[in-house]
Amino acid sequence: MEIISIPKRSDTKTILTLFGTRPEIIKLAPVIWAIERHSDKWRSVTVSSSQHTGLLRPFIREFGINIDHDLGVMTPGQTPNAVLARVVEAIEPLLFAERPDLVLVQGDTTTAIAGALAAFYARIPVAHVEAGLRTGDRYSPFPEEMNRRLITQLADLHFAATDKNVGILLAEGVQKKCIELTGNPVVDTLKHILAHSSISTPLSKLLDSLWDKKLIVLTTHRRENFGQVMSSHLRALRRFVERHEEIELIFSVHPNPSVRAVVDAEFTGVGRIHCIEPLEYADFIHLLSRAWLIVSDSGGIQEEAPSLGKPLLILRDTTERPEVLECGVGKLVGHSGEHLEKLLEESLIDSTWFDVVNAVENPFGKGDAGDRIASAIEKFLEAREEALL
């Protein structure tokens, strides 16, 4: 594919936003919307690595995001090393052609670290959305914890969701002038979805059939949980559902074969457990909003749960979002199925936790992160232009 260099207006700044997975586009959509509202002074260039394909495309359509370039790096059974190499190689000529004034990445994916590294090599400033998350264990989550630490070293501008994230960045030596407290744009996206979308007919029918039940919504897909750990968690959930007729469980099953194999072994033929294909984001948020309890190893759901006022059992032994524990919404399960079963039983017996969750103020912001990030980008680019004069 030939990439043609695009002449730039001298008074227009180009912002290149890179993403490749579902969590990235969910959190970058409000930022892209905010950037595109400033088309008089900014040129927005969106690039998908297609690290994920089937999971990513519905969200792009749902959010009305136009992809200017698709790197097409997805291959079956790909490793993080392979993705990293392909993204760096594919984006290099694109950076030369588009000549962005800023490259924007989000989170801790292989796409994000690859984009930040390629931009650094090209001496283009990097801005990092959702900066400053840490578990303190560089192998948990793997490889995300190390990815985000390395992106911090490459980034020029750091958008932190919480005061705690700001403190972590300062402790690691990031200059205060390079950090902006913005909240997390996932809150923006969630509010947008609830205000502007309706639930699909198939999911509505399923939920209507369960209207008088206590509904558990389950997601699990993290690499460190593959195998025996995931089996133990699913087995505990199966036993809990089988013991309590008032409980129903909906599991939106990740397409990874390592997840599907465990699901087939533990959940096949079990009553009151509904395994469904991954949902479009609007449906998924509406599903979470109907939950009695959420059980998940997802990082994003740790932000969505307090936004929805839903209690969350976290299928991990560490979290880079301690705010969800401190505000009372989340509880760490660890890798033990027995501990999960204990916490499930306690949740059924004692409603005190649910009362606490209903009264929580969202620690991840008010839903204006996209605009805050756009304002910070504007200040950064203006200051950089003045410094170059």
Buried (B, 14 or more C-beta within 10 A) or exposed (E): EEEEEEEBEEEEBBBBBBBBBBBBBBBBBBBBBBBBEBEEEBBBBBBBBBBBEEBBBBBBEBBEBEBBBBBEBBEEEEEBEEBBBBBBEBBBEBBEBBBBBBBBBBBBBBBBBBBBBBBBEBEBBBBBBBBBBBBEEEEBBBBBBBBBBBBBEBBBBBBBBBEBBBEBBBEEEBEEEBBBBBBBBBBBBBBBBBEEBEBBEEBEEBBEEBEEBBBBBBBBBBBBBBEEBBBBBBBBBBBBBEEBEEBBBBBBBBEEEEBEBBBEEBBEEBEBBBBBEBBBBBBBBBBBBBBBBBBBBBBBBBBBBBBBBBBBBBBBBBBBBBBBBEBBBBBBBBBBBEBBBEBBEEBBEEEEBBEEBEEBEBBBBEBBBBBBBBBBBBEBBEEBEEEEE
